[in-house]
Amino acid sequence: MGVGIEPIGEMVLLAMENAPEKTASGLLLPEEAREKMTVGIVESAGSEVKGISVGDRVIYRQYSGTKLEWMGQDYLLIKEEDIQAKVVG
């Protein structure tokens, strides 16, 4: 089931991941560090997108794309070329 937003062409819709407030060892992360997190999960992709699929966790270029809120969730609409890597493992 989609989220109700369907990207076109080479655009990708990412659900933005919120950075944790603490590390696994219990250290508090400052707000500045949490704001710089550039990881998201692919929710949907346009017809021209190759190499990534819905559900992939990816790292994207900071300050790219269009941020939007839809039904209480934060998303980023981004060009495929601004996606830099898949997170594996």
N, C-alpha and C positions, 0 to 999 in steps of 0.2 A: 504494500500500500504506500503510495506516494504522500508527500506532505502538502500537495496542492500547488506547488511551484515546479514548472517544467522548463529547464534551461534550453536555449536553442543554440545551434551551431557548435562552437567550441567552448561554451560556457559550462561550468560545473557548480553545483550547489553543495556547499559544505555545511554540516552541522558543526558549529564551533565548539571545541572542547574547553571546558573551564579548567584552569589550572588549580591543583589542590592547594589548600591553605597551608598544609604541612607536608614535609617530606616523610618518607617511610620511617625515618628514625625519630620523627617528632619535632624537627626544626621548623619554625614558622617561616614561610616565604613572604618577602615583602611584596606589596602591591605592584611595584614596578616590575618585578620579575614575573608575576602572574600575567601582567598586561602584555608581555613580550612573547607569550606562548603562541606559536603559529602552527598548531596541529588541529586538524578537523577530520570528520568522517564524511565520505562522499554519500550524499543522499540521492542525488540524481545528476545525470550528465546529458549534454546535448548530443545530437546525432553524429557530429564530427569528432567527438572525443575518442581517442584511442589510448590504450595502455593502462587505463584505470577503470574500476568497476564500482558499482554501488556497494557500499559497505567497507571499501578500502579506507584505511587510516593514512592520511597524507600530511606532509609538511609543505606549507606554502610560503611564498615571499611575503615578508612583513609589509604593511601599508598598501597592499593590493586588494582589488575587488571592491564590492559594495556590501557593506554590512546592513543587515535587516533583521527585524524581529517579526516572526510569524507564528501566531498561536502560542505565544509564551516561550518560544525557543529562538535562540540566536543563530543566524545563518550568515554565510558569506557567499556571494555570487561572484565567481572568479573565472578568469580565462585559464584554460588548460595550461598554457605556457608559464603561468605563475606558480604552478605546482612543481615543487623541486624534488620530492622524493616520496616513496611509499614507506610506511613504517611496517616492518615485518617482524614476526616472532612474538 
